[in-house]
Amino acid sequence: MSKQDHAAVAIPPTAGGDPQDFDICIKLIDQLWALRQSMLERETALKTELDKVLPEYRQSARNLIHYLTLRSVDLRPLQDQLSRLGLSSLGRSESHVLANLDKVLGLLHRLTGQAWQDKSAQEPAGSSSSRELLKKHTLRLLGHAPTGRPVRIMVTLPTEAATDFNMVQELVDAGMDIARINCAHDSAPDWQSMATKVRQAAKAAHRPVKVLMDLGGPKIRTGPVADRPPVLKLKPGKDELGRVFRPARLHLRPIDSTELVPNVDASVGVWEVWLARLKAGSSIHFTDARGAKRHLLVIQNDGSGAIAESLQTAYLTPETVLTIGGAGGKKKHATLVCHIDRQQGALRLFIGDSLRLTKEGLGETGGMEEDSNELYPDTAHVAVTLPQVIDQVKVGERIWFDDGRIGGVIRHKTDTWLDIEITQARPDGEKLTGDKGINLPDSQLNLPALSDKDIEDLEAVAAVADMVGLSFVQKPADIALLCTHLQRLGREDMGIVLKIETLQGFENLPELMLSAMASSLAGVMIARGDLAVECGYERLAEVQEEILWCAEAAHMPVIWATQVLEFMAKTGLPSRAEISDAGLGVRAECVMLNKGPYITQAIRTLDDILKRMGGHQAKKRPLLRALKAWSGVGTTATDAMLEALKKNY
């Protein structure tokens, strides 16, 4: 309606009698009509994409397009004016965009005395029906939420779950609703065993527990680093004054034995004949790797092994000779120390250091090492597991290692390696080992959606899982490729979880959602670990909010993942910050916990948090349940008024 049309109506001012409010209403009507028209035009322009969407997702896809149109402009000035009039400011319209807009338009028309015709036939979802759509899609993908808790709990299974049924049963009894199996670890027989035990434990608990299997995906990692020489350090406990309060305890066992005993600091193999000569009170003499004279006192020998103690720090290597006897004319007897494991290799990196990332080779701290026709300089170097990234990156782009602990900038590039200047590390340096993640947030990478291993792993996934996690998904073609393989395996019914863990995946999220809607039931995982490194920790809070909004517009369930109650799962004691973080998970449909020695306790804590917060929050919408904490504070309402209110609800 044009301004001339408004003027011709000659309607009296709004109920408040303020001509300024009337003018504001007229202006708002024009703005909202223009916005509404833009939504419908964009929907028409994307008709080809919408026609590909499965019927059960058609209304959700339309609403997603309307939401993207709504958020393509800055609505803050318009929101201020709507709030001034006491109307909805569109701030919670994600799930029913057009319906909310029409509701506001209808009220504005009535405030200005204009006629309004119901337009619900054009709206893909209303306030109530949108919740039903999300509920239906969530139920199909993730299953039922437990009574009293609106959010499901997913738990990553440790390797031990393949052999320990009691462990799996404890997880289910504590509140695990979905078991996650990470295909980047363990093997197909292990996954099969884990899934079987989950099904058995769920049956015993008389409730369903779903299984999600995550494909490893094109994860860029550091290659192996040369192990350090095998050295065993024995160190007694000392107080602030250097006085020993606990000796170092060494277990001595036969060479061919792998038996370990508790309450010792280390275990080594020795010659069995020599071991048989040890008695409680025997003294073992040796010269350690530094040339220091040391001795051990044997405190017991049960025939299968002995335990000896040391009051001094000592370093043992496979060349260390242990000797007994020799005093009072006795013959000396000696043995070599055996079975000292080589220590994991690591590169120590400081700010300003140079690191060479190569297409192949064993990582080392430096030294002149011949490689093809070139010599590595005296600098640290390590290979990358996906060598093609070296061809795709550019000088000046950032690179991060080990979940962002080490940062650098690419300074030089050849066909076979990159030279990286380390720009972020702690003052005392950082250790970089093999199999650590690499992130390249500035680089436009073209990597395969599914590796050869992923395609092979899909055979096991199709056999036992309810859902498959598509790691590092970046473009719609990635989803199409996965669906092709699932169809080949006869599992078109399998749910797909889009793991958003790269900047490109986040930027392409709407296209990814539309592609998933055209193929199968789907959900979104906010994989906050890699995503934080990719987009920057400062921006993570903003990015995860935007993913939640976009998913709600698509009526698509969200899994809130990575580092939820991680400190508690590892130590048994939660930090204050992670308790608050876990509470935010109530805005998703599922929260994921990673493995740890105290995971059962973490599940119970999360269960309690989500039950409490479920009464206060539903997506972005705060729920105003009765607050009991302040019920004793004086109120202006009488008891009779309160009772009348209670009867109406």
C-alpha positions as CSV (number, residue, x, y, z in Angstrom):
1,M,0.0,0.0,0.0
2,S,1.5,3.4,-1.0
3,K,1.6,6.5,1.2
4,Q,-1.2,8.0,-1.0
5,D,-3.4,5.0,-0.3
6,H,-2.7,5.5,3.5
7,A,-3.7,9.2,3.3
8,A,-6.9,8.4,1.4
9,V,-8.1,6.1,4.2
10,A,-8.4,9.1,6.6
11,I,-8.2,6.8,9.7
12,P,-8.1,8.4,13.1
13,P,-4.9,8.0,15.2
14,T,-4.2,4.9,17.1
15,A,-5.8,3.9,20.4
16,G,-3.2,5.9,22.3
17,G,-4.2,9.0,20.5
18,D,-0.6,9.9,19.6
19,P,-0.4,11.0,15.9
20,Q,3.3,10.1,16.0
21,D,2.5,6.5,16.8
22,F,0.1,6.5,13.8
23,D,2.8,7.7,11.5
24,I,5.2,5.1,12.9
25,C,2.6,2.4,12.2
26,I,2.1,3.5,8.6
27,K,5.9,3.5,8.0
28,L,6.3,0.1,9.6
29,I,3.5,-1.4,7.4
30,D,5.4,-0.2,4.3
31,Q,8.7,-1.7,5.5
32,L,7.2,-5.0,6.5
33,W,5.2,-5.4,3.3
34,A,8.5,-4.8,1.3
35,L,10.2,-7.4,3.5
36,R,7.4,-9.9,3.0
37,Q,7.5,-9.5,-0.7
38,S,11.2,-10.1,-0.7
39,M,10.7,-13.4,1.1
40,L,8.1,-14.6,-1.5
41,E,10.3,-13.5,-4.4
42,R,13.3,-15.4,-3.0
43,E,11.2,-18.4,-2.5
44,T,10.1,-18.3,-6.1
45,A,13.7,-17.8,-7.3
46,L,14.7,-21.0,-5.4
47,K,11.8,-23.1,-6.7
48,T,14.2,-25.5,-8.4
49,E,16.0,-26.2,-5.2
50,L,12.7,-26.5,-3.2
51,D,11.3,-29.0,-5.6
52,K,14.2,-31.3,-4.8
53,V,13.4,-31.3,-1.1
54,L,11.6,-34.3,0.4
55,P,7.8,-33.6,1.0
56,E,8.2,-33.9,4.8
57,Y,10.8,-31.1,4.7
58,R,9.1,-28.8,2.1
59,Q,7.6,-26.4,4.7
60,S,10.8,-26.3,6.7
61,A,12.8,-25.5,3.6
62,R,10.4,-22.6,2.7
63,N,10.7,-21.2,6.2
64,L,14.5,-21.4,6.0
65,I,14.5,-19.3,2.9
66,H,12.2,-16.7,4.5
67,Y,14.6,-16.6,7.5
68,L,17.6,-16.0,5.3
69,T,15.7,-13.1,3.6
70,L,14.7,-11.7,7.0
71,R,18.3,-11.7,8.2
72,S,19.8,-10.2,5.0
73,V,19.0,-6.7,6.3
74,D,19.7,-4.8,9.6
75,L,16.4,-5.0,11.4
76,R,17.5,-3.2,14.6
77,P,15.9,0.2,13.9
78,L,12.6,-1.5,12.9
79,Q,12.7,-3.7,16.0
80,D,13.1,-0.6,18.3
81,Q,9.9,0.9,16.8
82,L,7.9,-2.3,17.1
83,S,9.0,-2.7,20.7
84,R,7.9,0.9,21.4
85,L,4.4,0.0,20.2
86,G,4.3,-3.2,22.4
87,L,4.4,-5.5,19.4
88,S,6.6,-8.5,18.5
89,S,10.0,-7.3,17.4
90,L,10.5,-10.5,15.3
91,G,13.4,-11.5,17.6
92,R,12.0,-15.1,18.1
93,S,10.6,-15.7,14.7
94,E,13.2,-18.3,13.5
95,S,10.8,-21.2,13.4
96,H,7.8,-19.4,11.8
97,V,9.1,-16.3,10.0
98,L,6.2,-15.4,7.7
99,A,3.6,-16.2,10.2
100,N,5.2,-13.9,12.8
101,L,5.6,-11.2,10.2
102,D,2.0,-11.5,9.2
103,K,0.8,-11.4,12.8
104,V,2.6,-8.1,13.3
105,L,1.3,-6.7,10.0
106,G,-2.3,-7.7,11.0
107,L,-2.0,-5.9,14.3
108,L,-0.5,-2.8,12.6
109,H,-3.4,-2.7,10.2
110,R,-5.9,-2.9,13.1
111,L,-4.0,-0.2,15.0
112,T,-4.4,2.1,11.9
113,G,-8.1,1.1,11.3
114,Q,-7.3,-0.9,8.1
115,A,-8.8,-4.2,7.1
116,W,-6.7,-7.3,7.2
117,Q,-7.3,-10.7,5.6
118,D,-5.9,-13.9,7.1
119,K,-2.9,-15.1,5.2
120,S,-2.1,-18.4,7.0
121,A,-2.6,-20.3,3.7
122,Q,0.7,-18.7,2.4
123,E,2.6,-19.4,5.6
124,P,4.8,-22.6,5.8
125,A,4.6,-22.9,9.6
126,G,2.9,-21.2,12.5
127,S,4.0,-20.9,16.1
128,S,2.6,-24.2,17.1
129,S,3.1,-26.2,13.9
130,S,6.8,-25.2,13.7
131,R,7.4,-26.8,17.1
132,E,5.7,-29.9,15.9
133,L,7.8,-30.0,12.8
134,L,11.0,-29.8,14.8
135,K,9.7,-32.3,17.3
136,K,8.9,-34.8,14.4
137,H,12.3,-34.4,12.7
138,T,14.1,-34.7,16.0
139,L,12.2,-37.8,17.0
140,R,12.9,-39.5,13.7
141,L,16.7,-38.7,13.9
142,L,17.6,-38.8,17.6
143,G,14.8,-40.8,19.2
144,H,12.7,-39.9,22.3
145,A,14.1,-37.6,25.0
146,P,13.8,-39.1,28.5
147,T,11.0,-38.0,30.8
148,G,11.8,-34.8,32.5
149,R,14.7,-33.9,30.3
150,P,14.0,-32.2,26.9
151,V,17.5,-32.7,25.6
152,R,19.2,-36.0,24.8
153,I,22.8,-36.9,25.9
154,M,25.3,-38.4,23.5
155,V,28.5,-40.0,24.7
156,T,31.6,-40.9,22.8
157,L,32.5,-44.6,23.5
158,P,36.1,-45.4,24.6
159,T,38.0,-48.4,23.2
160,E,37.2,-50.4,26.3
161,A,33.5,-50.3,25.4
162,A,34.2,-53.0,22.8
163,T,35.1,-55.6,25.5
164,D,33.5,-54.2,28.7
165,F,29.7,-54.6,28.8
166,N,29.5,-53.4,32.4
167,M,31.0,-50.0,31.3
168,V,28.5,-49.6,28.5
169,Q,25.6,-50.6,30.9
170,E,26.8,-47.9,33.4
171,L,26.7,-45.3,30.6
172,V,23.2,-46.3,29.7
173,D,22.0,-46.4,33.3
174,A,23.6,-42.9,34.0
175,G,21.5,-41.4,31.2
176,M,23.2,-41.9,27.8
177,D,20.6,-41.7,25.0
178,I,22.9,-41.9,22.0
179,A,26.2,-43.7,21.7
180,R,28.8,-42.2,19.4
181,I,31.5,-44.3,17.8
182,N,34.4,-42.5,16.3
183,C,35.6,-44.3,13.2
184,A,38.9,-42.4,13.3
185,H,39.9,-44.8,16.1
186,D,39.7,-48.6,16.6
187,S,38.5,-51.0,13.9
188,A,35.4,-52.4,12.3
189,P,35.2,-55.5,14.7
190,D,35.5,-53.1,17.6
191,W,32.7,-50.9,16.3
192,Q,30.5,-53.9,15.8
193,S,31.1,-55.1,19.4
194,M,30.5,-51.6,20.8
195,A,27.1,-51.3,18.9
196,T,26.1,-54.8,20.1
197,K,26.8,-54.0,23.7
198,V,24.9,-50.7,23.4
199,R,21.8,-52.6,22.1
200,Q,22.1,-55.2,24.9
201,A,22.4,-52.5,27.6
202,A,19.5,-50.6,26.1
203,K,17.3,-53.7,26.1
204,A,18.2,-54.4,29.7
205,A,17.3,-50.8,30.6
206,H,14.0,-51.0,28.8
207,R,14.6,-47.9,26.7
208,P,16.0,-47.2,23.2
209,V,19.6,-46.0,22.7
210,K,20.6,-44.9,19.2
211,V,24.1,-45.4,17.7
212,L,25.9,-42.6,15.7
213,M,29.1,-43.5,13.9
214,D,31.3,-40.7,12.8
215,L,33.4,-41.0,9.7
216,G,37.0,-39.8,10.0
217,G,36.7,-37.5,7.0
218,P,39.5,-35.5,5.4
219,K,41.1,-34.5,8.7
220,I,44.5,-32.8,8.1
221,R,47.0,-34.0,10.7
222,T,50.7,-34.1,11.3
223,G,52.6,-37.1,10.2
224,P,54.7,-39.3,12.6
225,V,57.6,-37.8,14.5
226,A,60.7,-39.8,15.2
227,D,60.6,-41.4,18.6
228,R,63.1,-40.2,21.2
229,P,65.6,-42.6,22.6
230,P,64.3,-45.0,25.3
231,V,65.1,-43.4,28.6
232,L,63.4,-44.3,31.9
233,K,63.6,-41.6,34.6
234,L,63.1,-42.8,38.2
235,K,62.3,-39.9,40.5
236,P,61.4,-40.1,44.2
237,G,58.9,-37.7,45.8
238,K,60.5,-34.8,47.6
239,D,59.2,-32.0,49.8
240,E,60.0,-28.3,49.5
241,L,63.3,-28.8,51.3
242,G,64.4,-31.6,49.0
243,R,63.8,-34.3,51.6
244,V,62.6,-37.6,50.2
245,F,59.1,-38.6,51.5
246,R,58.4,-41.3,48.9
247,P,61.1,-43.5,47.2
248,A,60.8,-44.3,43.5
249,R,59.6,-47.8,43.0
250,L,60.8,-50.0,40.1
251,H,59.2,-53.3,39.1
252,L,61.7,-55.9,37.8
253,R,60.1,-58.7,35.7
254,P,61.3,-61.5,33.4
255,I,62.2,-60.4,29.9
256,D,59.3,-62.5,28.3
257,S,56.7,-61.2,30.9
258,T,54.3,-58.4,30.2
259,E,52.7,-58.5,33.7
260,L,52.3,-55.2,35.3
261,V,51.8,-54.5,39.0
262,P,50.1,-51.6,40.8
263,N,51.7,-48.9,42.9
264,V,55.0,-48.7,41.1
265,D,56.5,-45.9,39.0
266,A,57.9,-48.1,36.2
267,S,58.5,-51.6,35.0
268,V,61.5,-53.1,33.1
269,G,62.5,-56.6,32.0
270,V,65.6,-58.4,33.2
271,W,67.2,-61.8,32.8
272,E,65.2,-64.4,34.6
273,V,68.2,-66.2,36.1
274,W,69.5,-62.9,37.6
275,L,66.0,-62.0,38.8
276,A,65.8,-65.3,40.8
277,R,68.9,-64.3,42.8
278,L,67.2,-61.2,44.3
279,K,66.0,-61.3,47.9
280,A,64.4,-58.7,50.1
281,G,67.3,-56.5,51.3
282,S,69.5,-57.1,48.2
283,S,71.3,-54.0,46.9
284,I,71.4,-53.4,43.2
285,H,74.2,-51.2,41.9
286,F,74.5,-49.4,38.6
287,T,75.8,-46.3,36.8
288,D,73.0,-44.4,35.2
289,A,72.9,-42.7,31.8
290,R,74.5,-39.5,33.2
291,G,77.4,-41.4,34.8
292,A,76.0,-41.1,38.3
293,K,76.5,-44.0,40.8
294,R,73.1,-45.3,42.0
295,H,71.7,-48.2,43.8
296,L,68.3,-49.9,44.4
297,L,67.1,-51.7,47.5
298,V,65.0,-54.8,46.9
299,I,61.9,-54.8,49.2
300,Q,60.2,-58.0,47.8
301,N,60.5,-60.8,45.3
302,D,57.5,-63.1,44.8
303,G,59.1,-65.3,42.1
304,S,57.3,-63.6,39.2
305,G,58.9,-60.3,39.8
306,A,60.7,-58.0,42.3
307,I,60.1,-54.5,43.5
308,A,63.1,-52.2,44.3
309,E,63.2,-48.7,45.6
310,S,65.5,-45.7,45.1
311,L,66.0,-42.6,47.1
312,Q,67.8,-40.8,44.3
313,T,66.8,-39.7,40.8
314,A,68.2,-42.1,38.2
315,Y,68.1,-42.4,34.4
316,L,68.0,-45.9,32.9
317,T,68.6,-47.0,29.2
318,P,68.8,-50.4,27.5
319,E,72.6,-50.1,28.0
320,T,72.3,-49.8,31.8
321,V,73.9,-52.7,33.6
322,L,72.4,-53.8,37.0
323,T,74.7,-55.6,39.3
324,I,74.3,-57.6,42.6
325,G,76.9,-59.3,44.8
326,G,80.6,-58.6,44.9
327,A,80.9,-57.9,48.6
328,G,82.7,-60.2,50.9
329,G,84.2,-62.3,48.1
330,K,80.9,-63.0,46.5
331,K,80.7,-63.3,42.8
332,K,79.0,-60.4,40.9
333,H,75.9,-61.1,38.8
334,A,74.7,-58.6,36.2
335,T,71.9,-58.0,33.7
336,L,71.0,-55.5,31.1
337,V,67.9,-53.4,31.5
338,C,65.3,-54.5,28.8
339,H,61.9,-53.4,27.5
340,I,62.2,-49.7,28.0
341,D,59.7,-48.1,25.6
342,R,60.9,-45.4,23.3
343,Q,59.4,-42.1,24.2
344,Q,56.9,-40.4,21.8
345,G,58.7,-38.0,19.5
346,A,57.9,-34.3,19.8
347,L,59.1,-31.0,18.3
348,R,59.6,-28.2,20.7
349,L,58.5,-24.9,19.1
350,F,58.8,-21.3,20.2
351,I,57.5,-18.0,18.8
352,G,59.8,-17.0,16.0
353,D,60.9,-20.6,15.1
354,S,60.6,-22.0,11.6
355,L,58.8,-25.2,11.0
356,R,58.9,-27.0,7.7
357,L,55.7,-28.9,6.7
358,T,56.6,-31.6,4.1
359,K,54.6,-33.9,1.8
360,E,56.4,-37.0,3.2
361,G,59.1,-38.1,5.6
362,L,59.5,-38.6,9.3
363,G,59.3,-35.6,11.6
364,E,62.5,-34.6,13.4
365,T,63.8,-31.7,15.3
366,G,66.3,-30.8,12.6
367,G,69.7,-31.7,11.2
368,M,71.1,-32.3,7.7
369,E,69.0,-35.0,6.2
370,E,69.0,-35.8,2.5
371,D,65.6,-35.7,0.9
372,S,65.4,-36.1,-2.9
373,N,67.8,-33.4,-4.3
374,E,67.4,-31.1,-1.4
375,L,68.7,-30.9,2.1
376,Y,66.5,-30.0,5.0
377,P,68.0,-27.1,6.9
378,D,68.8,-27.3,10.5
379,T,65.2,-26.8,11.5
380,A,62.2,-28.8,12.7
381,H,60.1,-30.6,10.1
382,V,57.1,-32.8,10.0
383,A,54.9,-34.2,7.2
384,V,51.2,-33.7,6.6
385,T,48.8,-36.6,6.2
386,L,47.1,-35.0,3.2
387,P,50.0,-33.7,1.1
388,Q,47.7,-32.1,-1.5
389,V,47.0,-29.2,0.8
390,I,50.6,-28.0,0.2
391,D,49.6,-27.4,-3.4
392,Q,46.4,-25.5,-2.4
393,V,47.6,-23.1,0.2
394,K,49.1,-19.6,-0.3
395,V,52.0,-17.7,1.3
396,G,50.7,-15.4,4.0
397,E,47.8,-17.7,5.1
398,R,47.5,-18.8,8.7
399,I,48.0,-22.3,9.9
400,W,47.1,-23.8,13.3
401,F,48.3,-27.0,15.0
402,D,46.8,-29.2,17.8
403,D,43.4,-27.5,18.3
404,G,44.9,-24.0,18.1
405,R,47.7,-24.4,20.6
406,I,50.3,-23.6,18.1
407,G,49.8,-20.9,15.4
408,G,51.9,-19.8,12.4
409,V,52.0,-18.1,9.1
410,I,53.1,-19.6,5.8
411,R,56.2,-17.7,4.7
412,H,57.6,-19.7,1.8
413,K,56.2,-22.5,-0.4
414,T,57.7,-25.0,-2.9
415,D,56.2,-28.0,-4.6
416,T,57.2,-30.3,-1.7
417,W,57.2,-28.2,1.5
418,L,56.0,-25.1,3.3
419,D,58.1,-22.9,5.6
420,I,56.0,-21.7,8.5
421,E,56.9,-19.0,11.0
422,I,55.6,-19.8,14.5
423,T,53.6,-16.8,15.7
424,Q,51.7,-18.3,18.7
425,A,53.0,-20.5,21.5
426,R,53.5,-20.3,25.2
427,P,56.6,-18.5,26.4
428,D,58.2,-21.8,27.4
429,G,57.3,-23.4,24.0
430,E,54.9,-26.0,22.9
431,K,55.3,-29.7,22.0
432,L,54.1,-30.8,18.6
433,T,53.7,-34.6,18.2
434,G,52.4,-36.8,15.4
435,D,48.7,-37.2,14.6
436,K,47.7,-33.7,15.7
437,G,45.1,-31.7,13.8
438,I,46.0,-29.0,11.3
439,N,43.6,-26.1,10.5
440,L,44.0,-23.7,7.6
441,P,41.2,-21.1,8.1
442,D,42.3,-18.8,5.3
443,S,42.8,-21.4,2.6
444,Q,40.3,-22.5,0.0
445,L,40.9,-26.3,0.1
446,N,39.5,-28.8,-2.3
447,L,39.6,-32.1,-0.4
448,P,37.6,-35.3,-1.0
449,A,34.4,-35.5,1.1
450,L,35.1,-39.2,1.7
451,S,38.5,-40.8,1.9
452,D,39.1,-44.4,0.7
453,K,39.0,-45.4,4.4
454,D,35.7,-43.6,4.9
455,I,34.1,-45.5,2.0
456,E,35.4,-48.7,3.4
457,D,34.2,-47.8,6.9
458,L,30.7,-47.2,5.5
459,E,30.3,-50.9,5.1
460,A,30.5,-51.3,8.9
461,V,28.4,-48.1,9.5
462,A,25.6,-49.3,7.3
463,A,25.5,-52.6,9.2
464,V,25.1,-51.4,12.7
465,A,24.4,-47.6,13.0
466,D,21.3,-45.5,13.1
467,M,23.1,-42.3,12.0
468,V,26.3,-41.4,10.3
469,G,28.3,-38.3,11.0
470,L,29.7,-36.5,7.9
471,S,32.9,-34.9,9.2
472,F,34.3,-31.7,7.7
473,V,31.3,-31.4,5.3
474,Q,31.8,-28.2,3.2
475,K,29.6,-28.3,0.1
476,P,26.3,-29.9,-1.1
477,A,28.2,-32.3,-3.3
478,D,29.7,-33.9,-0.2
479,I,26.2,-34.9,1.0
480,A,25.2,-36.2,-2.4
481,L,28.3,-38.4,-2.5
482,L,27.5,-39.9,0.9
483,C,23.9,-40.5,0.0
484,T,25.1,-42.3,-3.2
485,H,27.1,-44.7,-1.1
486,L,24.3,-45.2,1.4
487,Q,21.9,-46.0,-1.4
488,R,24.4,-48.5,-2.7
489,L,24.5,-50.1,0.7
490,G,20.7,-50.2,1.0
491,R,20.6,-47.6,3.8
492,E,18.7,-44.7,2.4
493,D,16.9,-44.6,5.7
494,M,20.0,-43.7,7.6
495,G,20.1,-40.4,9.4
496,I,22.9,-37.9,8.4
497,V,24.5,-35.6,10.9
498,L,26.3,-32.6,9.2
499,K,29.3,-31.9,11.3
500,I,30.0,-28.1,11.0
501,E,33.7,-27.8,11.9
502,T,35.2,-25.6,9.1
503,L,34.7,-22.0,8.2
504,Q,33.6,-23.1,4.7
505,G,31.1,-25.5,6.1
506,F,29.6,-22.7,8.3
507,E,29.4,-20.3,5.4
508,N,27.7,-22.9,3.3
509,L,25.3,-24.1,6.0
510,P,22.0,-23.1,4.4
511,E,23.0,-24.9,1.1
512,L,24.1,-27.9,3.1
513,M,20.7,-28.0,4.9
514,L,18.7,-27.8,1.7
515,S,20.8,-30.6,0.2
516,A,20.3,-32.8,3.2
517,M,16.6,-32.2,3.1
518,A,16.5,-33.5,-0.4
519,S,18.1,-36.8,0.6
520,S,17.3,-38.0,4.1
521,L,16.5,-37.1,7.7
522,A,19.3,-34.9,8.9
523,G,20.7,-33.0,11.9
524,V,23.5,-30.5,12.6
525,M,26.4,-31.0,14.9
526,I,28.2,-27.8,16.1
527,A,31.7,-29.3,16.4
528,R,33.1,-26.5,18.4
529,G,36.7,-27.7,18.7
530,D,37.8,-27.4,15.0
531,L,35.3,-24.6,14.4
532,A,36.8,-22.4,17.1
533,V,40.2,-22.7,15.5
534,E,38.8,-22.1,12.0
535,C,36.7,-19.0,12.8
536,G,38.7,-17.7,15.8
537,Y,37.9,-18.2,19.5
538,E,36.6,-14.6,19.7
539,R,34.0,-15.4,17.1
540,L,32.9,-18.8,18.3
541,A,30.1,-17.6,20.5
542,E,28.6,-15.6,17.6
543,V,29.0,-18.5,15.1
544,Q,27.4,-21.1,17.3
545,E,24.5,-18.8,17.9
546,E,24.0,-18.3,14.2
547,I,24.1,-22.1,13.6
548,L,21.4,-22.6,16.3
549,W,19.2,-19.9,14.6
550,C,19.6,-21.3,11.1
551,A,18.9,-24.9,12.3
552,E,15.8,-23.7,14.1
553,A,14.6,-22.0,10.9
554,A,15.0,-25.3,9.1
555,H,13.3,-27.3,12.0
556,M,16.5,-29.4,12.1
557,P,17.8,-30.9,15.4
558,V,21.2,-29.7,16.7
559,I,23.9,-31.5,18.6
560,W,25.9,-29.3,20.9
561,A,29.4,-30.9,20.9
562,T,33.0,-30.6,21.9
563,Q,34.5,-30.0,25.4
564,V,31.2,-30.1,27.2
565,L,32.1,-30.9,30.9
566,E,35.4,-32.1,29.5
567,F,37.4,-31.1,32.7
568,M,34.9,-33.0,34.8
569,A,35.0,-36.1,32.6
570,K,38.8,-36.2,32.9
571,T,39.2,-35.2,36.6
572,G,35.8,-35.6,38.3
573,L,35.6,-31.9,39.2
574,P,33.8,-29.5,36.9
575,S,34.9,-25.9,36.4
576,R,32.5,-23.1,36.9
577,A,32.7,-22.0,33.3
578,E,31.9,-25.4,31.9
579,I,28.8,-25.7,34.1
580,S,27.5,-22.5,32.6
581,D,28.4,-23.8,29.1
582,A,26.6,-27.1,29.7
583,G,23.5,-25.1,30.7
584,L,23.5,-23.4,27.2
585,G,23.1,-26.9,25.7
586,V,19.4,-26.8,26.6
587,R,18.9,-24.8,23.4
588,A,20.0,-27.8,21.3
589,E,18.2,-31.1,20.9
590,C,21.3,-33.1,22.0
591,V,24.5,-32.5,24.0
592,M,27.6,-34.6,23.4
593,L,30.1,-35.6,26.0
594,N,33.5,-37.0,25.2
595,K,35.1,-40.0,26.9
596,G,37.1,-39.8,30.2
597,P,37.7,-41.7,33.4
598,Y,34.8,-39.8,35.1
599,I,32.4,-39.9,32.2
600,T,29.6,-41.6,34.2
601,Q,29.7,-38.8,36.8
602,A,29.7,-36.2,34.0
603,I,26.6,-37.8,32.5
604,R,24.7,-37.6,35.7
605,T,25.8,-34.0,36.3
606,L,24.7,-33.0,32.7
607,D,21.4,-34.8,33.2
608,D,20.7,-32.7,36.3
609,I,21.7,-29.5,34.6
610,L,19.5,-30.1,31.5
611,K,16.5,-31.1,33.7
612,R,16.8,-27.8,35.6
613,M,17.4,-25.6,32.6
614,G,14.7,-27.3,30.6
615,G,12.2,-25.5,32.8
616,H,13.7,-22.1,32.0
617,Q,14.6,-22.2,28.3
618,A,13.2,-23.6,25.0
619,K,15.5,-22.7,22.1
620,K,15.7,-18.9,22.2
621,R,12.4,-18.6,24.2
622,P,12.7,-18.1,28.0
623,L,10.1,-20.1,30.0
624,L,8.7,-18.3,33.0
625,R,8.1,-21.1,35.4
626,A,7.4,-20.3,39.0
627,L,10.5,-19.3,41.0
628,K,10.6,-20.9,44.4
629,A,13.8,-19.2,45.6
630,W,12.1,-15.8,46.2
631,S,8.6,-17.0,47.1
632,G,8.9,-15.6,50.6
633,V,9.6,-12.1,49.5
634,G,6.7,-9.6,50.0
635,T,4.3,-9.2,47.0
636,T,1.6,-6.7,46.1
637,A,-0.7,-9.5,44.9
638,T,-3.1,-11.1,47.4
639,D,-3.3,-14.8,48.0
640,A,-6.7,-14.8,46.4
641,M,-5.4,-13.2,43.2
642,L,-2.6,-15.8,43.0
643,E,-5.0,-18.6,43.5
644,A,-7.2,-17.2,40.7
645,L,-4.2,-17.1,38.4
646,K,-3.2,-20.7,39.2
647,K,-6.7,-21.9,38.3
648,N,-6.5,-20.4,34.8
649,Y,-3.4,-22.4,33.9
